[in-house]
């Protein structure tokens, strides 16, 4: 599922000047409708980034919390999380009410790992996904594994033997039209496999450059190692040191490019979606 995660627009276009969107506190249990989708349900949880709804059949769906997406009594509103006091640990120190991915923190133990998996290209990709989405992945029981290169993805898919209860999500770098990665994704096509990706040559560049003190990531000439050039732009010849600085500068999903956020969210939704029931035997 893809959704708009930009909560900055607080007006709706109308006849003439835009008009303000009224705010509504997202009290759990409040019934809302998704504009243009027809799905209606009670609010399960809400953050600045997403809203989870449950309909009368018990089905849950996640939506980006974009102003005007939801209707309450036929009025488009901007849902805002309930104000809550920050929880404290036994030492009295404040602990975050939301995870780094923007989801509300859930006080639960990690789930037993699913058969479904998410594969990423390398160790840095796996570390960044864990850094931002780790709490969500543990709750959902999803394991992230590095491919150490995507050239043999089609064979990896065949060896994995995907199925309705054994789905495979794959995150690729530079997944744009005409790229080598787009051809790799096409060769790995399977009904129980989803390949998504971001637009950058390397996942480092999916971190917003201002987060690490750059106006923009450097242009590295074709044929030269991209990470080496990026490390030099950060003032070091040590790639490992540069990566530690980049990863340590990322505090939440807000520090990442939208294309990476959408790709990872799609993969988590795909590998955790319940399998459709098969035909009933008679």
C-alpha positions, 0 to 999 in steps of 0.5 A: 500500500502506498500513501502520502506521508507529507503532513504539511498541507493544511488547506483544501482547494475550493472555489477561490482561496484555499480553506483551512482543514479543521482538526479533530482529535483521533480518539481511539474508537472514533469512526471515520471514512477515507475520502475517495476510498470508501473504507470506514472504520474505528481509529485503532491508533494515530500518529502524525504520519499514519492512521490505523482503522478497523472496520466492523469485520475486524479488518485493519488498514493503514493510511497516511495521515495527510490533512483532508484524507479522512471524513468525520460526519461528512467533513474532511478533517486533519486527524491529530493524535491524542495528547498524552504524557510521555511514559517514563521508565523506572529511572524516571527518564522520558521515553518516546511515545512513538517509534523512529518510523512514526508508529505509536510505541507498542508495549509488547514482546517481539513476535516469533519470526514469520516465514515471510522475509524482507531482503535488502541489497547490503549490510548498510541497507539492513542497518538503516531499515532496522534503525528506523523500522526495527520496533515495527519489524519486531512487533510484526515478526519480520526478519530483514536479511541482506542479499549482498548484491542483487544480481542473483535475485531471480535465483534467490526467489526460486530458492525461497519458494514464495507462497501465500503464507511465505511472501518475499519483499525485496528492497533495491537501490536505484529502482528507476526505469531503464536501470539494471535494477529494474531489469533484475526486478522484472526477472524476479517477478512472482505473485508472492514477491514484491520488489520495491526500491528508492531512486538513489544509486546507494541507500546512503543518499536516501538520507536527506543531505542536510541531516549530515550537514551537506547541501546536496550529495556529491555527483560521483563520476561513473566508474568511481566508487560512490561511497568513497566520493560521498565519504570524502564529501563528509571529510573522511577517507574512511567509508566505515566512519562515514557510514557511522556518522550517517546512520547516527544522524538519522533520528526518525523517518523524517530524516529519509527521502520519501521514496525510501519511506514508501518502499519500506512501508509497502514491503512491511504491508506486503509481507504482513498482509494475511493470506487470502482464504482458499476455496472451500472444499465441499 
